[in-house]
Amino acid sequence: MPNYSEVTVYSRKNCPQCNATKIYMRKHGVAFTEVDITYKPIVSAALIEQGFKEVPIVEWFINGTAGSWSGFESESIENLAHLIKGDQ
């Protein structure tokens, strides 16, 4: 049975950490949906309410398990890639 995965990256324009996260995810085969919050104050406010203080914010859902982090986290991206592939 294939894994069901959904990954969302919340980013802003001209954000080096956001760009690094997206590049690293592509390199590791992690498919994602990007939401640019630059001009979306309601989305931005909701993320701040959840306790996030920096972008990018990565939220994921894989086969009933969910998680998130903020900032560029290469190890978290690698772990996510393994989880999606079913290696962990």
Residue, then its C-alpha position, 0 to 999 in steps of 0.5 A: m500500500p503506497n504512503y499518503s503524504e501531504v507536505t506544505v511549505y509556507s514561505r515569503k519572497n526573498c527568503p534565503q532559508c525558504n529557497a534553501t528548504k525548497i531546493y533541499m526538498r526537491k533534491h531529496g524527492v519530497a513533493f510539496t505545495e508552496v504557500d507564499i504568505t508574503y501578501k496573505p496576512i490572515v495566513s501569516a497571523a494564523l501561523i503566528e498564533q500557532g507559535f511559529k516565529e520564522v519562515p519557512i514553516v513546513e507542515w506534513f501529514i503522512n499516513g495519519t501522522a502529522g508534524s511541523w517545523s520552522g526554519f531550514e532543517s536539513e536533517s528534518i527534510e532527510n527524515l521526512a524523505h525517509l518517512i515518505k518512502g517508508d524507510q522509517 
